[in-house]
Structure formats: C-alpha cells, structure tokens
Amino acid sequence: MSVDILITDDSTVERNFISGLLKKLGAQPHLADCCKEGVRLACEQPFDLILIDYFMPGSDGVHTLREIRQKAAELNGNTPALALGVSDYESDSEFYASHGFVNYIEKPVDFDILHAALLLYLPEEKRGEICGSAEAATDGGQDSMLPGWLGDIPELSAEDGVKNCGSEEGYMSALEIFYKSIDRMSDEIEGYYNNGDLKNYTIKVHALKSSARIIGLAELSELAKGLEAAGDGGDVERIENETGGLLELYRSYKRKLSPLDGGADTGQEDDSDKPPADRDLLDDMFSSLDEFAAQMDYDSVEMVIESAKDYSLEPREKALLDEIDAAFLSLDWSAIRTAAQKYFS
C-alpha cells in the first residue's frame, strides 16, 4: 500500500532533502517546485498528505493550498496539509489553522518531527506502512563512507549534516544538490537585491538559511538568518551592508565543494570500471528522458538519470546527461527535453 505525499517547495535543496527523509520513512514523495505545479499534481491523483512551503515567490503556501482545495476538490479537497516553515505571525498554529492547515513544521525539517507528523496525520490504514523509528531508517553502525576532503572545510560540520539527513548517503546527496544550486541561487539573491525586491530577496535568504543548516554550514545559515530578519523588518541598511558578504561566503563553497564534480577522494566511482553504453541503450535513454519530461514524470526521469550513471559515457553524452541532471534539480522539464533532443541532432 503506497503512502503518497505531495511536497511543494521552491527550494531545490529543501525539496530533495524532505523527499529523502520521506523515502527513508517508507513514503512515496511527489515533488513540485511552485504553486502551479503543486496544483497540477493535486488534480491528477489523491494524496495521503500535502506538505507546502509557506515562503515561496509569487504564490505562498496559503495561496497554494487554497488553489489545491478549489481546483482539486474531488481528489484532495480534504487531504490534510502541513505548512513548512514559520509565518510572520506570533501564533503560527492559529494562523495556519485559520487557512486550512492541520499544523506546521519548522524548517529545516527534523526527522523525528516529520515521523511523528506522519503518524498523526496520515489515514489510519496507511500508518502501518511507515518505518517505526529514526534508527530503522539510518545507516546504523556502518563504517563512515564520507570522503576525506570534507575535513579540509573546517566550518562544515559533516556530523551535523549526517544527523540532519538521517544517513551518510542522504547527506552526500544533499551536499551535491547544495553545490549544484550555488550559482543559480546566489544569482537569484543578487538579482532580487539589485532590483530592490525585498519580498523575494527575503524568501530566497530564508531558503538559504535552511539549506545551509541542513548540510552543516552554521556560519552561512546564521548570516542568512540575520538577513531574513532584516528583510522581514524592512532593515534596508543592514541588507545593504551584509548582502555582499553573504554572497561572497556562499559562492566560496563553489570552490570548496568542487571535488563533488569528480576526482580523487570524492567517494565517486571510477567510470573506467563501468561498461560502455552502446548506441541502442543511449537512443532509448535519451528518448525516454524526452518522453518522461514531456509527461512531467518525476520518478521515471530520476530512474533514467540514475541508471545512466552505471555506464561509461562519451564526453558529449556525459555533458548532455549533466545538463539534464542540473535541469532536473530545478524541475525544469523544458530544459530536460531540450538537452535530450540535442543527443539526436
């Protein structure tokens, strides 16, 4: 019996982090990066629980839930919904309850709190499908598989990151997603700052605060937290004084985490040991990616990307797969299709 949970969150790191926790708990996550995508998924199938980020550009969590209730009333009109994050109001519980949420969970999401929320709000017949404890979902006493170069970044607490993510495998996935998002996220923060868009600037530094904390970058998280407070309070002077430092520190991790791109001591496999992908396999892989992206089929696209990593690819095919992987992190279905179609040109 499948436990289907809809996550709507504009932050790539947060979205995939929560997805990983849900998978460890035995649930099947379905991911959306904005209100429109969340509503589309909610109109296609019933869910057992809905998780919605409160802070999103354009349409916030309250608006998103309202749209789901109106446009997907038959399938998800009564599905319990949890807000992710905290609002601007003193009594968050009362605020969210007044807008149709059964409760809220602060970000970054704690494994045990998420586990408890599933047991509280899932339909009774589905609760038995959830793992019984956090210990059951973690790696237990296995020897550490973390790459040694992480120790060369003294401000990075891998111990905290593993604890937050529930396992070393989950942590490395979150770290890679964080790394791949640095250019896009930092450019977005800088763009909103330059345009004087205080609302969306605050939303983006809020997301950075949470994602940095998840992977164990406390200094970056605290700096983002301070600027989030400045945005909420309209403290433009502080934003002007500290945004440059935030962006400089954030972008410095593009270099510090660069071993994630490959090379020695990254924990990644040597492609030379993998079998080469033949032409029929490549044709099928890229045509499937194009087809599944057209259907916005998250699970199938993820499956193809992961299976492709079992083979040695030529530079051109590898570059296209990297392009698709980056687009997949942002749920950019059009970019996935464009890259997949390049293979046949």
C-alpha positions, 0 to 999 in steps of 0.5 A: 500500500503506497503512502503518497505525499505531495511536497511543494517547495521552491527550494531545490535543496529543501525539496530533495532533502524532505523527499529523502527523509520521506523515502527513508520513512517508507513514503512515496514523495511527489515533488513540485517546485511552485504553486502551479505545479503543486496544483497540477499534481493535486488534480491528477491523483489523491494524496495521503498528505500535502506538505507546502512551503509557506515562503515561496515567490509569487504564490505562498503556501496559503495561496497554494493550498487554497488553489489545491482545495478549489481546483482539486476538490474531488481528489484532495479537497480534504487531504490534510496539509502541513505548512513548512516553515514559520509565518510572520505571525506570533501564533503560527498554529492559529494562523495556519489553522485559520487557512486550512492547515492541520499544523506546521513544521519548522524548517529545516525539517527534523526527522523525528518531527516529520515521523511523528507528523506522519503518524498523526496525520496520515489515514489510519490504514496507511500508518502501518506502512511507515518505518517505526523509528529514526534508527530503522531508517539510518545507516546504523553502525556502518563504517563512515563512507564520507570522503576525506576532503570534507575535513579540509572545510573546517566550518562544515560540520559533516556530523551535523549534516549526517544527523540532519539527513538521517544517513551518510548517503542522504547527506552526500546527496544533499551536499551535491544538490547544495553545490549544484544550486550555488550559482543559480541561487546566489544569482537569484539573491543578487538579482532580487537585491539589485532590483530592490525586491525585498519580498523575494530577496527575503524568501530566497535568504530564508531558503538559504538559511535552511539549506545551509543548516541542513548540510552543516554550514552554521556560519552561512545559515546564521548570516542568512538568518540575520538577513531574513530578519532584516528583510522581514523588518524592512532593515534596508541598511543592514541588507545593504551592508551584509548582502555582499558578504553573504554572497561572497561566503556562499559562492566560496563553497563553489570552490570548496565543494568542487571535488563533488564534480569528480576526482580523487577522494570524492567517494565517486566511482571510477567510470573506467570500471563501468561498461560502455553504453552502446548506441541502442541503450543511449537512443532509448535513454535519451528518448525516454528522458524526452518522453518522461519530461514531456509527461512531467514524470518525476520518478521515471526521469530520476530512474533514467538519470540514475541508471545512466550513471552505471555506464561509461559515457562519451564526453558529449553524452556525459555533458548532455546527461549533466545538463539534464541532471542540473535541469532536473534539480530545478524541475525544469522539464523544458530544459530536460527535453531540450538537452535530450533532443540535442543527443539526436541532432 
